[in-house]
Amino acid sequence: MKIEALSPKQVADLLGVSTQAVHKWVASGLLQAWRTPGGHRRITKASVDQLLCERDQQLMDSNPERRAVSVLVVDDDLRMHAVFQKHLHSWDMNLDVVTAKSGMDGFVQVAKKRPDLIITDLIMPDLDGFHMIQKLKDDPELRSIHIIVSTVLQTEEISRRGTLPDDVLVFQKPISFPKLKTVILGIISTIRTTSSSGINH
């Protein structure tokens, strides 16, 4: 199989660096290369593509305007996981969606990677949404996470079972996804603005 290859100058032009930098990357093993029978160095396009991919990922991680916004969906109904995944991924918002099947499982996911936004049901086994939200709000490191409740409970029933913090938004099931999209767009704007200002949200 023929291996696609580029000259050092072609790689330098592609990456926007000097040919000296390209030679250093070859010497360090960052780029894969060989010499032709005529003594000319050739660099595999696959290793160049890999370097470009890694550089783009670094830019995304360091740039709040491009960084993926992490969303944790907590619901004991696994069908809702699929519904949320389908809609959230269809909105082209650069969302990283993770799911959990209970409040306790949600805490495990929060410990693994602090999400920017949590969308949670209220009535769940192990640890319900009311107690999970209260535990998050009691923790100074976690209380600023944006939270949206997705529930079949009506306002009166929510009040009877336990109040929710004022900054928690409530959506009644079945979810109006167009409305949810608008709300999440606003939350993302807040997250990006806060990140750009260097303030922990």
C-alpha positions as CSV (number, residue, x, y, z in Angstrom):
1,M,0.0,0.0,0.0
2,K,1.4,3.4,-1.0
3,I,2.0,5.7,2.0
4,E,1.0,9.4,1.4
5,A,4.0,11.6,2.1
6,L,5.0,15.2,2.1
7,S,8.3,17.1,1.9
8,P,9.5,19.1,4.9
9,K,8.6,22.4,3.1
10,Q,5.1,21.2,2.4
11,V,4.7,20.2,6.0
12,A,6.1,23.6,7.2
13,D,3.6,25.5,4.9
14,L,0.8,23.3,6.1
15,L,1.5,23.8,9.8
16,G,2.7,27.4,9.5
17,V,6.1,26.8,11.0
18,S,9.7,26.8,9.7
19,T,11.3,23.9,8.0
20,Q,13.8,23.8,11.0
21,A,10.9,23.2,13.3
22,V,9.7,20.3,11.1
23,H,13.2,18.7,11.1
24,K,13.3,19.0,15.0
25,W,9.9,17.3,15.2
26,V,11.1,14.5,12.9
27,A,14.2,14.1,15.0
28,S,12.1,13.9,18.2
29,G,9.8,11.3,16.7
30,L,6.8,13.6,16.7
31,L,6.6,13.2,12.9
32,Q,7.3,10.0,11.1
33,A,9.7,10.2,8.2
34,W,12.2,8.4,5.9
35,R,14.7,9.3,3.2
36,T,14.3,8.5,-0.4
37,P,17.0,6.8,-2.4
38,G,18.0,10.3,-3.6
39,G,18.5,11.4,0.0
40,H,15.3,13.5,0.3
41,R,13.3,13.4,3.5
42,R,9.7,12.5,3.2
43,I,7.2,12.8,6.1
44,T,4.0,10.6,6.4
45,K,0.8,12.5,5.9
46,A,-0.8,10.4,8.7
47,S,1.6,11.7,11.3
48,V,1.1,15.3,10.1
49,D,-2.7,14.8,10.3
50,Q,-2.3,13.5,13.9
51,L,-0.2,16.5,14.9
52,L,-2.8,18.8,13.4
53,C,-5.6,17.0,15.3
54,E,-3.7,17.3,18.6
55,R,-3.0,21.0,18.0
56,D,-6.7,21.7,17.2
57,Q,-7.7,19.8,20.4
58,Q,-5.3,21.9,22.5
59,L,-6.8,25.1,21.0
60,M,-10.3,23.9,21.9
61,D,-9.3,23.1,25.4
62,S,-7.6,26.5,25.9
63,N,-10.2,28.6,24.1
64,P,-13.5,29.0,26.0
65,E,-15.3,29.9,22.8
66,R,-14.5,26.5,21.3
67,R,-14.4,24.2,24.4
68,A,-17.1,21.6,24.6
69,V,-19.8,22.4,27.2
70,S,-20.3,19.3,29.4
71,V,-23.8,18.2,30.2
72,L,-24.8,15.5,32.7
73,V,-28.3,14.0,32.2
74,V,-29.6,12.3,35.4
75,D,-32.7,10.1,35.0
76,D,-33.7,6.6,36.0
77,D,-35.6,6.1,32.8
78,L,-33.0,5.0,30.3
79,R,-35.3,5.9,27.4
80,M,-34.9,9.6,28.5
81,H,-31.1,9.2,28.2
82,A,-31.6,8.3,24.5
83,V,-34.1,11.2,24.0
84,F,-31.8,13.8,25.5
85,Q,-28.7,12.4,23.6
86,K,-30.6,12.6,20.3
87,H,-31.8,16.2,20.8
88,L,-28.7,17.7,22.5
89,H,-26.4,16.2,19.8
90,S,-28.6,17.5,17.0
91,W,-28.3,21.1,18.0
92,D,-24.7,21.6,16.9
93,M,-23.7,23.3,20.2
94,N,-20.5,21.4,20.9
95,L,-22.0,19.6,23.9
96,D,-20.3,16.7,25.7
97,V,-23.2,14.6,27.0
98,V,-22.9,12.1,29.9
99,T,-25.8,10.2,31.5
100,A,-26.5,8.8,35.0
101,K,-29.4,6.6,36.2
102,S,-29.8,8.0,39.7
103,G,-28.8,10.8,42.0
104,M,-26.0,8.7,43.5
105,D,-24.7,7.8,40.0
106,G,-24.9,11.5,39.2
107,F,-22.6,12.3,42.0
108,V,-20.1,9.7,40.8
109,Q,-20.2,11.4,37.4
110,V,-19.7,14.8,38.9
111,A,-16.7,13.5,40.8
112,K,-15.2,12.2,37.6
113,K,-15.7,15.4,35.6
114,R,-17.4,18.5,37.0
115,P,-20.2,19.3,34.4
116,D,-21.2,22.7,33.3
117,L,-24.8,21.8,33.2
118,I,-27.0,19.1,34.9
119,I,-30.4,18.1,33.6
120,T,-32.0,16.0,36.3
121,D,-35.2,14.1,37.1
122,L,-36.6,14.5,40.7
123,I,-38.1,11.1,41.5
124,M,-35.3,8.5,41.3
125,P,-34.0,5.5,43.4
126,D,-31.0,5.7,45.8
127,L,-30.8,9.5,45.9
128,D,-33.6,11.5,44.4
129,G,-33.2,14.8,42.5
130,F,-34.2,17.0,45.5
131,H,-31.4,15.6,47.7
132,M,-28.9,15.5,44.9
133,I,-29.5,19.2,44.1
134,Q,-29.3,20.2,47.8
135,K,-26.0,18.4,48.2
136,L,-24.6,20.2,45.1
137,K,-25.8,23.5,46.5
138,D,-24.2,22.8,49.9
139,D,-20.8,22.3,48.3
140,P,-19.0,25.6,47.6
141,E,-17.1,23.9,44.7
142,L,-20.3,22.6,43.0
143,R,-23.0,25.1,43.8
144,S,-22.5,27.2,40.7
145,I,-23.2,24.3,38.3
146,H,-26.2,25.2,36.2
147,I,-29.2,22.9,36.9
148,I,-32.3,22.2,35.0
149,V,-35.0,19.9,36.4
150,S,-37.0,17.6,34.1
151,T,-40.0,16.2,35.9
152,V,-43.6,14.9,35.7
153,L,-44.3,16.6,39.0
154,Q,-46.5,19.7,39.0
155,T,-45.5,22.9,40.9
156,E,-47.7,22.1,43.9
157,E,-46.3,18.6,44.2
158,I,-42.7,19.9,44.0
159,S,-43.5,22.3,46.8
160,R,-45.1,19.6,48.9
161,R,-42.1,17.2,48.5
162,G,-39.4,19.8,49.0
163,T,-38.5,23.2,47.6
164,L,-35.9,23.8,44.9
165,P,-33.3,26.6,44.9
166,D,-34.4,29.7,43.0
167,D,-31.8,29.4,40.4
168,V,-32.9,25.9,39.3
169,L,-35.1,25.9,36.2
170,V,-38.0,23.4,36.0
171,F,-39.3,21.8,32.8
172,Q,-42.4,19.7,32.9
173,K,-42.4,16.3,31.1
174,P,-43.0,15.9,28.2
175,I,-40.1,18.3,27.6
176,S,-40.5,21.1,25.1
177,F,-37.2,20.7,23.4
178,P,-37.4,23.9,21.4
179,K,-37.8,25.9,24.6
180,L,-35.1,23.8,26.3
181,K,-32.7,24.6,23.4
182,T,-33.3,28.4,23.9
183,V,-32.6,28.0,27.6
184,I,-29.4,26.0,27.1
185,L,-28.2,28.5,24.5
186,G,-28.5,31.2,27.2
187,I,-26.6,29.0,29.7
188,I,-23.9,28.3,27.2
189,S,-23.5,32.1,26.6
190,T,-23.2,32.7,30.3
191,I,-20.6,29.9,30.6
192,R,-18.5,31.2,27.8
193,T,-18.6,34.8,29.0
194,T,-17.6,33.7,32.5
195,S,-14.8,31.5,31.2
196,S,-13.5,34.3,29.0
197,S,-13.4,36.6,32.0
198,G,-11.3,34.1,34.0
199,I,-13.9,33.6,36.7
200,N,-14.8,30.2,38.0
201,H,-18.4,29.5,37.2
